[in-house]
Amino acid sequence: MKKAVSKNISKKEEMKSEYDFANMTGAIRGKYYKAYRAGHKVEIHQADGTISVQYFKLEEGAVMLEPDVKKYFPNSESVNQALRSLIAIIPSKRHIATHTK
């Protein structure tokens, strides 16, 4: 029989004070970032020995926002509104300057 996990863990108990990641060597921030965005799979090992595999990939047209941008655009509606206002100020036909001698 498994021991029940207490859900009343306070914020202080989540991370022990002896964990100091500032001096951690070998860690590379964002090492798997690009691969994760391209898609990834998760293998779930069941108690009966079977393995179920789930694949995750961004939907067509989905865009991931960087954290600094997400502060200003918390949802898709705000992103679409900002992009539409940018589209409105772009000239419909761009004039290409040609130089003749």
Number of C-alpha atoms within 10 A of each C-alpha: 3 4 5 6 7 6 6 7 9 8 7 8 9 8 9 8 8 6 9 8 8 6 8 9 7 6 9 8 7 9 9 9 9 9 10 14 13 10 12 12 11 11 10 12 11 9 7 6 8 9 12 10 11 10 9 13 12 13 8 6 5 9 10 9 13 8 10 8 11 12 10 10 16 12 11 11 10 12 15 12 12 12 11 11 10 10 11 9 8 9 8 8 6 7 7 6 6 5 5 4 2
